[in-house]
Amino acid sequence: MNNNHILADSHIGRLLIKLSLPATIGMLVMALYNIVDTIFVGHGVGSLAIAGLTIVFPIQMIVMAVAMMVGMGAASIISRALGANDIARANQTLGNVLLIVVSLGIVVAVGGNLCIDVLLKIFGATPAILPYARDYARIILAGTMLFAFAMTANAVVRAEGRATIAMTTMIVSSVLNIILDAVFIFGFGWGIRGAAVATVVSQLTTDLYLLGFFVRGKGSLKICRVGFRPNFKIIREMVAVGSSAFVRQISGSLIAVVVNNTLKFYGGELSIAVYGIVNRILMFVFMPIFGIAQGVQPIVGYNYGARRYAQALRVLHLGMVCTTLIAVAGAFYLEIFPAQIFSFFTNDQQLIKLGVRAIRIINIGTALIGFQVIATTLFQSLGMARKALYLTVARQLVLIPLVIFLPIPFQLNGVWCAFPLSDLLFFFVSWGMYRPQVHNLKKMHLHPELSVIAAHEVTPSAHFNRI
């Protein structure tokens, strides 16, 4: 083990703050950008434009799914490789990440634009919403590769413990996006297309910064020619470990499609706009939770690879406490001030009234989210792809039927009730899987002779035999 590496710090609380705080700040700024973006669109264009953003969101989630699969999978491999002092494997993983992102980014951008109207109608666009959704989606799809590279590169930077760099890129990108939103929407009068252009330009800025970071060799990892040769063992492990993140985003996209179409039937265009606003509000609550999880992941992965199980357990417990406190605080605030929050996005009183009812129902399960995120992060950190994937799929398998069938007796309220019910059921599933794994880590800490099993977990062959 490289004892001089940043992740080798034995002061777990200090290390978690060092890694989580930058990620949390960066993700909060990103969430703030999404909120401000929606506010600008709502006041500068109108409620139908907000509905257009909501329709396009599943397409963006597909891009995020690919980027997060590659990024989270690579982060797990890299953090374990650094813990085992295998720098060559970490560098080769980085090269394969860039190769995959560029290739898939081009495919998604070209394929998406060729069938854009069909996609938008499938995702729930009505004739009134379609023009807004089309204008936004065409520009966003053109910048797919930029967005995917920014997400994966940030995950890789965090995997080597450089959370401040990742935070800086997110803050710069988000602040620039907010500024350009105001200029393009109100100054140039570009409407919803201005919001899309602002997003693409800000992502380009992030990409140039991150590319320079790797090329100049500022971190532990370096971009080298040999790294771009496809290593199918690494790619296979990357996809397997990151598959839970991929399925979470893809299933999230599927859920958005189902919800949009259900809302179109039971509530019309305004209810789709409500769903879009609620998503952005909840994102502001969830982003700090994901930021802490991103700090927990490399620490657990590194200490697991280095066979320091006590440290891994300590950071898991600390992460669980922090994320739960954030989730509870967020749930309390949303329950007390829903009307005031919605009034930031629109002056449409009917939209505000629908939004208050929706957010108060959906918010019932918010307090349980912190535990669920850390439970999934544990299995991702240890490279246990199948368990992480199962946790992700379980929630979606419950949520989709609830969204489809609850509105039959309860109409529009049934759509909103599906979310807290699925959160409650998923909490019990997560608890049932999390406790035995924590128990195993405690056993390996108390009985070092069992740690030889963990050593095999780092190797791809053993990893896939378990899957």
MARLO-612882 format. One record per residue (C-alpha): residue number from 1; residue in three letters; chain; x, y, z. Coordinates in pm, whole numbers. Layout:
BEGIN
R;pos;code;unit;xx;yy;zz
R;NUM;ala;A;X;Y;Z;
...
END
This chain:
BEGIN
R;pos;code;unit;xx;yy;zz
R;1;met;A;0;0;0;
R;2;asn;A;116;351;-81;
R;3;asn;A;111;509;266;
R;4;asn;A;170;858;123;
R;5;his;A;-151;857;-83;
R;6;ile;A;-421;1099;28;
R;7;leu;A;-668;812;81;
R;8;ala;A;-432;649;331;
R;9;asp;A;-517;916;591;
R;10;ser;A;-628;725;902;
R;11;his;A;-831;1019;1035;
R;12;ile;A;-1157;910;875;
R;13;gly;A;-1365;1211;977;
R;14;arg;A;-1112;1458;840;
R;15;leu;A;-1069;1256;520;
R;16;leu;A;-1446;1229;465;
R;17;ile;A;-1482;1604;504;
R;18;lys;A;-1191;1658;266;
R;19;leu;A;-1353;1442;-2;
R;20;ser;A;-1725;1494;66;
R;21;leu;A;-1737;1868;130;
R;22;pro;A;-1601;1966;-212;
R;23;ala;A;-1826;1711;-382;
R;24;thr;A;-2127;1831;-181;
R;25;ile;A;-2058;2197;-255;
R;26;gly;A;-2008;2122;-622;
R;27;met;A;-2326;1916;-647;
R;28;leu;A;-2526;2177;-456;
R;29;val;A;-2412;2438;-703;
R;30;met;A;-2514;2205;-988;
R;31;ala;A;-2855;2156;-826;
R;32;leu;A;-2883;2533;-784;
R;33;tyr;A;-2806;2573;-1154;
R;34;asn;A;-3088;2333;-1244;
R;35;ile;A;-3325;2527;-1020;
R;36;val;A;-3221;2867;-1156;
R;37;asp;A;-3235;2731;-1511;
R;38;thr;A;-3596;2622;-1454;
R;39;ile;A;-3681;2956;-1289;
R;40;phe;A;-3542;3148;-1587;
R;41;val;A;-3731;2925;-1832;
R;42;gly;A;-4052;2951;-1628;
R;43;his;A;-4046;3329;-1606;
R;44;gly;A;-3882;3394;-1943;
R;45;val;A;-4075;3147;-2158;
R;46;gly;A;-4362;2993;-1960;
R;47;ser;A;-4511;2681;-1800;
R;48;leu;A;-4514;2485;-2127;
R;49;ala;A;-4140;2540;-2156;
R;50;ile;A;-4092;2390;-1808;
R;51;ala;A;-4294;2093;-1929;
R;52;gly;A;-4060;2077;-2231;
R;53;leu;A;-3758;2054;-1999;
R;54;thr;A;-3936;1774;-1813;
R;55;ile;A;-3995;1579;-2135;
R;56;val;A;-3629;1610;-2242;
R;57;phe;A;-3499;1510;-1898;
R;58;pro;A;-3527;1132;-1968;
R;59;ile;A;-3299;1177;-2270;
R;60;gln;A;-3044;1353;-2052;
R;61;met;A;-3078;1070;-1800;
R;62;ile;A;-2985;818;-2069;
R;63;val;A;-2664;1011;-2132;
R;64;met;A;-2608;1032;-1758;
R;65;ala;A;-2665;657;-1732;
R;66;val;A;-2382;576;-1971;
R;67;ala;A;-2152;837;-1814;
R;68;met;A;-2223;724;-1458;
R;69;met;A;-2179;357;-1546;
R;70;val;A;-1836;426;-1689;
R;71;gly;A;-1744;684;-1425;
R;72;met;A;-1856;491;-1115;
R;73;gly;A;-1716;165;-1247;
R;74;ala;A;-1383;329;-1325;
R;75;ala;A;-1379;505;-986;
R;76;ser;A;-1420;172;-805;
R;77;ile;A;-1140;10;-1008;
R;78;ile;A;-907;307;-973;
R;79;ser;A;-954;353;-597;
R;80;arg;A;-890;-20;-534;
R;81;ala;A;-593;-17;-771;
R;82;leu;A;-441;282;-593;
R;83;gly;A;-498;109;-260;
R;84;ala;A;-301;-190;-396;
R;85;asn;A;-38;49;-544;
R;86;asp;A;-113;-70;-900;
R;87;ile;A;-66;261;-1086;
R;88;ala;A;-43;98;-1429;
R;89;arg;A;-390;-54;-1395;
R;90;ala;A;-531;279;-1277;
R;91;asn;A;-382;465;-1577;
R;92;gln;A;-509;206;-1823;
R;93;thr;A;-857;238;-1672;
R;94;leu;A;-846;614;-1732;
R;95;gly;A;-755;567;-2099;
R;96;asn;A;-1035;318;-2153;
R;97;val;A;-1280;558;-1987;
R;98;leu;A;-1200;830;-2239;
R;99;leu;A;-1222;589;-2531;
R;100;ile;A;-1568;468;-2430;
R;101;val;A;-1709;814;-2355;
R;102;val;A;-1604;965;-2686;
R;103;ser;A;-1741;671;-2887;
R;104;leu;A;-2074;651;-2708;
R;105;gly;A;-2116;1028;-2703;
R;106;ile;A;-2101;1044;-3081;
R;107;val;A;-2347;754;-3121;
R;108;val;A;-2603;906;-2883;
R;109;ala;A;-2577;1254;-3035;
R;110;val;A;-2625;1136;-3393;
R;111;gly;A;-2888;869;-3321;
R;112;gly;A;-3092;1093;-3092;
R;113;asn;A;-3118;1378;-3342;
R;114;leu;A;-3223;1145;-3623;
R;115;cys;A;-3539;1037;-3436;
R;116;ile;A;-3595;1331;-3203;
R;117;asp;A;-3971;1381;-3257;
R;118;val;A;-4045;1011;-3211;
R;119;leu;A;-3846;1004;-2887;
R;120;leu;A;-4014;1313;-2746;
R;121;lys;A;-4363;1177;-2819;
R;122;ile;A;-4273;848;-2653;
R;123;phe;A;-4148;1042;-2352;
R;124;gly;A;-4487;1211;-2316;
R;125;ala;A;-4474;1530;-2526;
R;126;thr;A;-4813;1669;-2624;
R;127;pro;A;-4857;1881;-2940;
R;128;ala;A;-4838;2195;-2724;
R;129;ile;A;-4516;2086;-2549;
R;130;leu;A;-4338;1934;-2851;
R;131;pro;A;-4194;2256;-3008;
R;132;tyr;A;-4030;2357;-2678;
R;133;ala;A;-3896;2009;-2612;
R;134;arg;A;-3758;1977;-2968;
R;135;asp;A;-3574;2312;-2957;
R;136;tyr;A;-3409;2219;-2627;
R;137;ala;A;-3330;1856;-2709;
R;138;arg;A;-3154;1917;-3042;
R;139;ile;A;-2892;2140;-2883;
R;140;ile;A;-2849;1922;-2573;
R;141;leu;A;-2794;1611;-2787;
R;142;ala;A;-2532;1791;-2993;
R;143;gly;A;-2331;1840;-2673;
R;144;thr;A;-2373;1484;-2547;
R;145;met;A;-2004;1398;-2563;
R;146;leu;A;-1909;1709;-2365;
R;147;phe;A;-2156;1626;-2089;
R;148;ala;A;-2052;1258;-2071;
R;149;phe;A;-1682;1343;-2055;
R;150;ala;A;-1735;1595;-1773;
R;151;met;A;-1926;1341;-1561;
R;152;thr;A;-1683;1051;-1606;
R;153;ala;A;-1369;1261;-1569;
R;154;asn;A;-1501;1409;-1244;
R;155;ala;A;-1566;1059;-1108;
R;156;val;A;-1209;957;-1196;
R;157;val;A;-1065;1270;-1032;
R;158;arg;A;-1258;1193;-711;
R;159;ala;A;-1139;831;-721;
R;160;glu;A;-781;945;-671;
R;161;gly;A;-884;1173;-384;
R;162;arg;A;-879;1504;-575;
R;163;ala;A;-1226;1612;-466;
R;164;thr;A;-1138;1982;-471;
R;165;ile;A;-1062;1965;-843;
R;166;ala;A;-1398;1798;-908;
R;167;met;A;-1571;2062;-697;
R;168;thr;A;-1401;2346;-883;
R;169;thr;A;-1511;2216;-1223;
R;170;met;A;-1872;2177;-1110;
R;171;ile;A;-1885;2523;-954;
R;172;val;A;-1727;2698;-1253;
R;173;ser;A;-1956;2512;-1494;
R;174;ser;A;-2273;2582;-1294;
R;175;val;A;-2200;2950;-1228;
R;176;leu;A;-2113;3004;-1594;
R;177;asn;A;-2434;2823;-1691;
R;178;ile;A;-2645;3050;-1472;
R;179;ile;A;-2482;3362;-1616;
R;180;leu;A;-2521;3243;-1974;
R;181;asp;A;-2884;3145;-1905;
R;182;ala;A;-2966;3503;-1814;
R;183;val;A;-2776;3642;-2114;
R;184;phe;A;-2917;3401;-2374;
R;185;ile;A;-3278;3380;-2247;
R;186;phe;A;-3340;3742;-2149;
R;187;gly;A;-3059;3933;-2320;
R;188;phe;A;-3057;3764;-2661;
R;189;gly;A;-3420;3647;-2647;
R;190;trp;A;-3332;3290;-2747;
R;191;gly;A;-3592;3137;-2515;
R;192;ile;A;-3556;2770;-2430;
R;193;arg;A;-3281;2730;-2692;
R;194;gly;A;-3076;2980;-2494;
R;195;ala;A;-3093;2753;-2190;
R;196;ala;A;-2965;2460;-2398;
R;197;val;A;-2678;2661;-2551;
R;198;ala;A;-2576;2782;-2204;
R;199;thr;A;-2557;2420;-2083;
R;200;val;A;-2340;2305;-2374;
R;201;val;A;-2098;2598;-2350;
R;202;ser;A;-2053;2551;-1975;
R;203;gln;A;-1982;2179;-2020;
R;204;leu;A;-1718;2260;-2282;
R;205;thr;A;-1542;2480;-2025;
R;206;thr;A;-1542;2193;-1773;
R;207;asp;A;-1404;1948;-2029;
R;208;leu;A;-1114;2173;-2126;
R;209;tyr;A;-1018;2218;-1761;
R;210;leu;A;-1030;1844;-1680;
R;211;leu;A;-847;1747;-1999;
R;212;gly;A;-571;1990;-1908;
R;213;phe;A;-552;1841;-1557;
R;214;phe;A;-484;1492;-1690;
R;215;val;A;-257;1594;-1979;
R;216;arg;A;-34;1804;-1752;
R;217;gly;A;-4;1511;-1508;
R;218;lys;A;-122;1712;-1206;
R;219;gly;A;-269;1407;-1030;
R;220;ser;A;-175;1045;-964;
R;221;leu;A;-318;941;-1301;
R;222;lys;A;-188;1032;-1642;
R;223;ile;A;-323;1007;-1995;
R;224;cys;A;-87;790;-2195;
R;225;arg;A;-108;632;-2539;
R;226;val;A;-111;275;-2411;
R;227;gly;A;-416;352;-2199;
R;228;phe;A;-631;399;-2511;
R;229;arg;A;-584;36;-2615;
R;230;pro;A;-908;-143;-2524;
R;231;asn;A;-859;-372;-2226;
R;232;phe;A;-1170;-587;-2225;
R;233;lys;A;-1109;-720;-1874;
R;234;ile;A;-1106;-367;-1740;
R;235;ile;A;-1404;-265;-1955;
R;236;arg;A;-1598;-570;-1844;
R;237;glu;A;-1533;-498;-1476;
R;238;met;A;-1603;-128;-1530;
R;239;val;A;-1941;-204;-1684;
R;240;ala;A;-2025;-465;-1419;
R;241;val;A;-1938;-245;-1121;
R;242;gly;A;-2098;63;-1277;
R;243;ser;A;-2404;-128;-1393;
R;244;ser;A;-2598;-34;-1081;
R;245;ala;A;-2549;336;-1158;
R;246;phe;A;-2644;268;-1521;
R;247;val;A;-2958;79;-1431;
R;248;arg;A;-3052;344;-1174;
R;249;gln;A;-3035;618;-1438;
R;250;ile;A;-3191;414;-1719;
R;251;ser;A;-3471;299;-1493;
R;252;gly;A;-3505;660;-1380;
R;253;ser;A;-3546;753;-1745;
R;254;leu;A;-3804;475;-1788;
R;255;ile;A;-3987;597;-1479;
R;256;ala;A;-3988;951;-1617;
R;257;val;A;-4141;822;-1940;
R;258;val;A;-4408;627;-1751;
R;259;val;A;-4480;918;-1516;
R;260;asn;A;-4495;1174;-1798;
R;261;asn;A;-4740;965;-1997;
R;262;thr;A;-4949;886;-1689;
R;263;leu;A;-4957;1253;-1594;
R;264;lys;A;-5054;1346;-1950;
R;265;phe;A;-5356;1119;-1915;
R;266;tyr;A;-5465;1206;-1559;
R;267;gly;A;-5347;1567;-1520;
R;268;gly;A;-5245;1724;-1851;
R;269;glu;A;-4956;1957;-1934;
R;270;leu;A;-4955;2145;-1601;
R;271;ser;A;-4901;1823;-1405;
R;272;ile;A;-4598;1744;-1625;
R;273;ala;A;-4457;2087;-1542;
R;274;val;A;-4523;2018;-1171;
R;275;tyr;A;-4328;1692;-1195;
R;276;gly;A;-4035;1875;-1354;
R;277;ile;A;-4025;2136;-1079;
R;278;val;A;-4057;1876;-801;
R;279;asn;A;-3765;1683;-951;
R;280;arg;A;-3543;1989;-935;
R;281;ile;A;-3647;2073;-580;
R;282;leu;A;-3575;1721;-460;
R;283;met;A;-3246;1725;-649;
R;284;phe;A;-3135;2011;-425;
R;285;val;A;-3199;1787;-122;
R;286;phe;A;-3044;1474;-271;
R;287;met;A;-2728;1629;-416;
R;288;pro;A;-2558;1677;-75;
R;289;ile;A;-2643;1313;2;
R;290;phe;A;-2484;1201;-324;
R;291;gly;A;-2187;1428;-249;
R;292;ile;A;-2125;1251;80;
R;293;ala;A;-2166;914;-91;
R;294;gln;A;-1904;1015;-347;
R;295;gly;A;-1669;1094;-59;
R;296;val;A;-1745;762;110;
R;297;gln;A;-1691;548;-203;
R;298;pro;A;-1316;600;-265;
R;299;ile;A;-1235;580;108;
R;300;val;A;-1418;249;149;
R;301;gly;A;-1274;115;-177;
R;302;tyr;A;-919;217;-88;
R;303;asn;A;-931;76;265;
R;304;tyr;A;-1098;-243;143;
R;305;gly;A;-823;-288;-115;
R;306;ala;A;-563;-217;156;
R;307;arg;A;-739;-459;400;
R;308;arg;A;-807;-184;655;
R;309;tyr;A;-1161;-289;736;
R;310;ala;A;-1201;-88;1057;
R;311;gln;A;-1150;236;865;
R;312;ala;A;-1398;126;600;
R;313;leu;A;-1660;56;868;
R;314;arg;A;-1601;388;1039;
R;315;val;A;-1654;590;723;
R;316;leu;A;-1969;392;641;
R;317;his;A;-2118;474;981;
R;318;leu;A;-2022;839;957;
R;319;gly;A;-2159;865;605;
R;320;met;A;-2485;705;716;
R;321;val;A;-2532;955;998;
R;322;cys;A;-2457;1256;778;
R;323;thr;A;-2682;1154;488;
R;324;thr;A;-2972;1069;719;
R;325;leu;A;-2951;1407;892;
R;326;ile;A;-2956;1585;556;
R;327;ala;A;-3252;1380;435;
R;328;val;A;-3454;1451;750;
R;329;ala;A;-3374;1824;740;
R;330;gly;A;-3471;1841;372;
R;331;ala;A;-3799;1658;434;
R;332;phe;A;-3887;1896;716;
R;333;tyr;A;-3818;2208;509;
R;334;leu;A;-4018;2085;209;
R;335;glu;A;-4314;2001;429;
R;336;ile;A;-4322;2346;590;
R;337;phe;A;-4258;2576;290;
R;338;pro;A;-4387;2408;-31;
R;339;ala;A;-4590;2705;-160;
R;340;gln;A;-4305;2951;-107;
R;341;ile;A;-4065;2719;-289;
R;342;phe;A;-4295;2673;-587;
R;343;ser;A;-4357;3047;-617;
R;344;phe;A;-3992;3093;-715;
R;345;phe;A;-4053;2898;-1036;
R;346;thr;A;-4379;3046;-1159;
R;347;asn;A;-4656;3297;-1098;
R;348;asp;A;-4918;3050;-1225;
R;349;gln;A;-5140;2996;-919;
R;350;gln;A;-5292;2678;-1056;
R;351;leu;A;-4944;2533;-1110;
R;352;ile;A;-4844;2632;-755;
R;353;lys;A;-5158;2471;-607;
R;354;leu;A;-5094;2144;-793;
R;355;gly;A;-4728;2155;-693;
R;356;val;A;-4792;2197;-320;
R;357;arg;A;-5014;1888;-312;
R;358;ala;A;-4765;1685;-517;
R;359;ile;A;-4454;1772;-318;
R;360;arg;A;-4620;1711;19;
R;361;ile;A;-4714;1358;-88;
R;362;ile;A;-4384;1272;-259;
R;363;asn;A;-4186;1420;32;
R;364;ile;A;-4316;1158;279;
R;365;gly;A;-4036;914;186;
R;366;thr;A;-3753;1170;163;
R;367;ala;A;-3612;1098;512;
R;368;leu;A;-3528;739;409;
R;369;ile;A;-3312;830;109;
R;370;gly;A;-2984;881;297;
R;371;phe;A;-2960;522;416;
R;372;gln;A;-3054;383;77;
R;373;val;A;-2779;578;-100;
R;374;ile;A;-2508;469;143;
R;375;ala;A;-2621;106;126;
R;376;thr;A;-2583;106;-252;
R;377;thr;A;-2251;291;-225;
R;378;leu;A;-2114;17;2;
R;379;phe;A;-2158;-252;-263;
R;380;gln;A;-2023;-27;-538;
R;381;ser;A;-1716;48;-326;
R;382;leu;A;-1643;-322;-273;
R;383;gly;A;-1689;-402;-642;
R;384;met;A;-1995;-618;-570;
R;385;ala;A;-2174;-533;-890;
R;386;arg;A;-2463;-777;-867;
R;387;lys;A;-2572;-667;-519;
R;388;ala;A;-2548;-298;-607;
R;389;leu;A;-2745;-367;-923;
R;390;tyr;A;-3010;-561;-734;
R;391;leu;A;-3061;-275;-489;
R;392;thr;A;-3110;-36;-778;
R;393;val;A;-3347;-259;-973;
R;394;ala;A;-3558;-346;-668;
R;395;arg;A;-3681;9;-620;
R;396;gln;A;-3765;58;-986;
R;397;leu;A;-3949;-274;-1010;
R;398;val;A;-4174;-152;-729;
R;399;leu;A;-4214;210;-843;
R;400;ile;A;-4321;151;-1203;
R;401;pro;A;-4622;-73;-1124;
R;402;leu;A;-4728;167;-850;
R;403;val;A;-4719;460;-1093;
R;404;ile;A;-4927;264;-1342;
R;405;phe;A;-5190;112;-1111;
R;406;leu;A;-5236;354;-818;
R;407;pro;A;-5387;626;-1040;
R;408;ile;A;-5669;390;-1138;
R;409;pro;A;-5845;430;-802;
R;410;phe;A;-5676;754;-683;
R;411;gln;A;-5639;948;-1012;
R;412;leu;A;-5358;1210;-1010;
R;413;asn;A;-5281;1166;-639;
R;414;gly;A;-5204;801;-710;
R;415;val;A;-4904;904;-922;
R;416;trp;A;-4760;1110;-636;
R;417;cys;A;-4830;838;-375;
R;418;ala;A;-4626;584;-573;
R;419;phe;A;-4299;757;-480;
R;420;pro;A;-4313;742;-96;
R;421;leu;A;-4454;388;-103;
R;422;ser;A;-4162;267;-313;
R;423;asp;A;-3916;449;-85;
R;424;leu;A;-4058;269;219;
R;425;leu;A;-4042;-76;58;
R;426;phe;A;-3691;-15;-76;
R;427;phe;A;-3569;91;268;
R;428;phe;A;-3647;-254;410;
R;429;val;A;-3481;-427;114;
R;430;ser;A;-3167;-213;157;
R;431;trp;A;-3152;-283;530;
R;432;gly;A;-3178;-656;472;
R;433;met;A;-2875;-653;240;
R;434;tyr;A;-2664;-390;417;
R;435;arg;A;-2648;-547;761;
R;436;pro;A;-2498;-885;656;
R;437;gln;A;-2228;-713;449;
R;438;val;A;-2130;-487;738;
R;439;his;A;-2117;-797;958;
R;440;asn;A;-1877;-960;711;
R;441;leu;A;-1648;-658;721;
R;442;lys;A;-1645;-675;1102;
R;443;lys;A;-1554;-1044;1087;
R;444;met;A;-1262;-976;851;
R;445;his;A;-1143;-700;1085;
R;446;leu;A;-1160;-923;1392;
R;447;his;A;-1017;-1227;1211;
R;448;pro;A;-733;-1110;981;
R;449;glu;A;-690;-1460;837;
R;450;leu;A;-1017;-1407;651;
R;451;ser;A;-877;-1102;474;
R;452;val;A;-713;-1324;215;
R;453;ile;A;-1064;-1352;67;
R;454;ala;A;-1076;-976;28;
R;455;ala;A;-744;-980;-154;
R;456;his;A;-901;-1187;-429;
R;457;glu;A;-1187;-937;-457;
R;458;val;A;-946;-684;-611;
R;459;thr;A;-866;-908;-905;
R;460;pro;A;-1104;-901;-1201;
R;461;ser;A;-1119;-1281;-1235;
R;462;ala;A;-1236;-1335;-879;
R;463;his;A;-1472;-1041;-907;
R;464;phe;A;-1653;-1189;-1205;
R;465;asn;A;-1659;-1537;-1062;
R;466;arg;A;-1864;-1393;-778;
R;467;ile;A;-2101;-1227;-1024;
END
